[in-house]
Amino acid sequence: MGFSIELIPNFHGEARLRGQIRESGKLAVKKAAHDTASAAKDIVHVVEGTLQNSITVFRPSEARDRTEEARGHDLGNEDPEPEGSGDSVSLAVGGTTFYAFFEELLHPYMEPALRSIKSDDIVAAARKAF
């Protein structure tokens, strides 16, 4: 699952303000991704714990199978910088095992986690840039 925020396209204002807006978008994306990862760990159907351990926040360009890394070791709490191009910033969050997608179909955990996050908390995080 990915989070991406489009930052006021075609805005040609002051460079300092543009930087603050970009930083605000990064903070909002990070907050949404981390809150979703935390909720997903509480919701996910646990058999051995590998999928639960594999739920983490990562840069979309760095998505890969991390099943072996997650066996007996929680990959959570990574705090990557959002990646971006143009006027958008993005992060991804989810289970990084090869079977995470299938588990989502059988026992949804990411979609309910996304629905559980509070938009007010995300807005508050974004305001820290100003």
C-alpha positions as a LaTeX table, in Angstrom:
\begin{tabular}{lrrr}
\hline
Residue & $x$ (\AA) & $y$ (\AA) & $z$ (\AA) \\
\hline
Met1 & 0.00 & 0.00 & 0.00 \\
Gly2 & 1.41 & 3.40 & $-0.83$ \\
Phe3 & 0.83 & 6.90 & 0.40 \\
Ser4 & 1.40 & 9.79 & $-1.92$ \\
Ile5 & 0.58 & 13.45 & $-1.52$ \\
Glu6 & 0.39 & 15.82 & $-4.45$ \\
Leu7 & 1.70 & 19.21 & $-3.42$ \\
Ile8 & $-0.04$ & 22.19 & $-5.01$ \\
Pro9 & 0.91 & 21.75 & $-8.66$ \\
Asn10 & 1.64 & 24.88 & $-10.65$ \\
Phe11 & 2.50 & 26.87 & $-7.54$ \\
His12 & 5.27 & 29.31 & $-8.38$ \\
Gly13 & 5.48 & 31.14 & $-5.07$ \\
Glu14 & 8.36 & 31.95 & $-2.79$ \\
Ala15 & 10.96 & 29.20 & $-2.54$ \\
Arg16 & 10.84 & 29.19 & 1.29 \\
Leu17 & 7.07 & 28.65 & 1.32 \\
Arg18 & 7.37 & 25.95 & $-1.33$ \\
Gly19 & 9.97 & 24.20 & 0.87 \\
Gln20 & 7.69 & 24.37 & 3.90 \\
Ile21 & 4.82 & 22.92 & 1.90 \\
Arg22 & 7.03 & 20.06 & 0.69 \\
Glu23 & 8.21 & 19.39 & 4.26 \\
Ser24 & 4.58 & 19.45 & 5.43 \\
Gly25 & 3.70 & 16.84 & 2.83 \\
Lys26 & 6.59 & 14.64 & 3.96 \\
Leu27 & 5.46 & 14.84 & 7.59 \\
Ala28 & 1.88 & 13.97 & 6.65 \\
Val29 & 2.96 & 10.99 & 4.53 \\
Lys30 & 5.25 & 9.71 & 7.30 \\
Lys31 & 2.51 & 10.01 & 9.93 \\
Ala32 & $-0.06$ & 8.23 & 7.76 \\
Ala33 & 2.36 & 5.44 & 6.88 \\
His34 & 3.57 & 4.84 & 10.45 \\
Asp35 & 0.06 & 4.95 & 11.92 \\
Thr36 & $-1.13$ & 2.47 & 9.30 \\
Ala37 & 1.81 & 0.11 & 9.93 \\
Ser38 & 1.17 & 0.19 & 13.66 \\
Ala39 & $-2.54$ & $-0.55$ & 13.22 \\
Ala40 & $-1.83$ & $-3.32$ & 10.69 \\
Lys41 & 0.47 & $-5.10$ & 13.16 \\
Asp42 & $-2.43$ & $-5.18$ & 15.63 \\
Ile43 & $-4.94$ & $-6.43$ & 13.03 \\
Val44 & $-2.96$ & $-8.96$ & 10.96 \\
His45 & $-3.85$ & $-12.64$ & 11.23 \\
Val46 & $-0.88$ & $-14.21$ & 13.06 \\
Val47 & 0.23 & $-17.80$ & 12.56 \\
Glu48 & 4.01 & $-17.71$ & 13.02 \\
Gly49 & 4.48 & $-13.94$ & 13.25 \\
Thr50 & 6.66 & $-13.52$ & 10.16 \\
Leu51 & 4.08 & $-11.45$ & 8.26 \\
Gln52 & 3.43 & $-9.32$ & 11.35 \\
Asn53 & 7.17 & $-8.77$ & 11.76 \\
Ser54 & 7.49 & $-7.81$ & 8.10 \\
Ile55 & 4.99 & $-4.95$ & 8.23 \\
Thr56 & 7.03 & $-1.81$ & 7.85 \\
Val57 & 7.29 & 1.57 & 6.15 \\
Phe58 & 9.56 & 1.75 & 3.13 \\
Arg59 & 10.30 & 3.80 & 0.04 \\
Pro60 & 8.26 & 2.52 & $-2.93$ \\
Ser61 & 11.42 & 2.12 & $-5.02$ \\
Glu62 & 12.86 & $-0.20$ & $-2.35$ \\
Ala63 & 10.01 & $-2.73$ & $-2.22$ \\
Arg64 & 11.31 & $-6.30$ & $-2.05$ \\
Asp65 & 10.64 & $-9.67$ & $-0.47$ \\
Arg66 & 11.96 & $-9.59$ & 3.09 \\
Thr67 & 10.49 & $-12.87$ & 4.33 \\
Glu68 & 13.79 & $-14.25$ & 5.63 \\
Glu69 & 14.71 & $-10.99$ & 7.40 \\
Ala70 & 11.32 & $-11.00$ & 9.17 \\
Arg71 & 11.62 & $-14.52$ & 10.61 \\
Gly72 & 11.99 & $-13.88$ & 14.34 \\
His73 & 12.86 & $-10.20$ & 13.84 \\
Asp74 & 10.48 & $-7.23$ & 13.69 \\
Leu75 & 11.30 & $-4.96$ & 10.72 \\
Gly76 & 9.02 & $-2.19$ & 12.01 \\
Asn77 & 9.93 & 1.31 & 13.05 \\
Glu78 & 12.10 & 2.05 & 10.03 \\
Asp79 & 11.84 & 5.75 & 9.26 \\
Pro80 & 12.79 & 6.32 & 5.62 \\
Glu81 & 12.54 & 9.72 & 3.99 \\
Pro82 & 9.66 & 9.91 & 1.51 \\
Glu83 & 10.72 & 9.84 & $-2.10$ \\
Gly84 & 9.33 & 12.26 & $-4.55$ \\
Ser85 & 9.35 & 13.69 & $-7.98$ \\
Gly86 & 7.92 & 16.97 & $-9.05$ \\
Asp87 & 5.21 & 18.03 & $-6.66$ \\
Ser88 & 4.56 & 14.70 & $-4.93$ \\
Val89 & 6.06 & 12.76 & $-2.04$ \\
Ser90 & 5.36 & 9.12 & $-1.24$ \\
Leu91 & 6.05 & 6.20 & 1.07 \\
Ala92 & 4.78 & 2.64 & 1.07 \\
Val93 & 3.66 & 0.50 & 3.97 \\
Gly94 & 2.79 & $-3.15$ & 4.15 \\
Gly95 & 3.83 & $-6.70$ & 4.73 \\
Thr96 & 7.04 & $-7.45$ & 2.89 \\
Thr97 & 6.71 & $-11.23$ & 2.71 \\
Phe98 & 6.10 & $-12.97$ & $-0.59$ \\
Tyr99 & 2.64 & $-14.02$ & 0.62 \\
Ala100 & 1.47 & $-10.68$ & 2.11 \\
Phe101 & $-0.83$ & $-9.92$ & $-0.83$ \\
Phe102 & $-2.57$ & $-13.29$ & $-0.54$ \\
Glu103 & $-2.99$ & $-12.90$ & 3.20 \\
Glu104 & $-4.60$ & $-9.49$ & 2.59 \\
Leu105 & $-7.13$ & $-11.19$ & 0.31 \\
Leu106 & $-7.95$ & $-13.93$ & 2.84 \\
His107 & $-7.64$ & $-11.95$ & 6.09 \\
Pro108 & $-7.58$ & $-8.21$ & 5.32 \\
Tyr109 & $-5.25$ & $-6.23$ & 7.57 \\
Met110 & $-3.96$ & $-3.28$ & 5.52 \\
Glu111 & $-7.31$ & $-1.92$ & 4.39 \\
Pro112 & $-8.79$ & $-1.95$ & 7.91 \\
Ala113 & $-5.57$ & $-0.39$ & 9.21 \\
Leu114 & $-5.83$ & 2.43 & 6.69 \\
Arg115 & $-9.46$ & 3.06 & 7.68 \\
Ser116 & $-8.44$ & 3.26 & 11.35 \\
Ile117 & $-5.96$ & 6.13 & 11.09 \\
Lys118 & $-7.08$ & 9.57 & 12.21 \\
Ser119 & $-6.94$ & 12.36 & 9.64 \\
Asp120 & $-6.74$ & 14.98 & 12.40 \\
Asp121 & $-3.46$ & 13.43 & 13.59 \\
Ile122 & $-2.05$ & 13.57 & 10.06 \\
Val123 & $-3.04$ & 17.22 & 9.64 \\
Ala124 & $-1.46$ & 18.04 & 13.02 \\
Ala125 & 1.78 & 16.35 & 11.93 \\
Ala126 & 1.79 & 18.32 & 8.67 \\
Arg127 & 1.35 & 21.63 & 10.51 \\
Lys128 & 4.67 & 21.10 & 12.30 \\
Ala129 & 6.45 & 22.33 & 9.15 \\
Phe130 & 4.98 & 25.81 & 9.61 \\
\hline
\end{tabular}
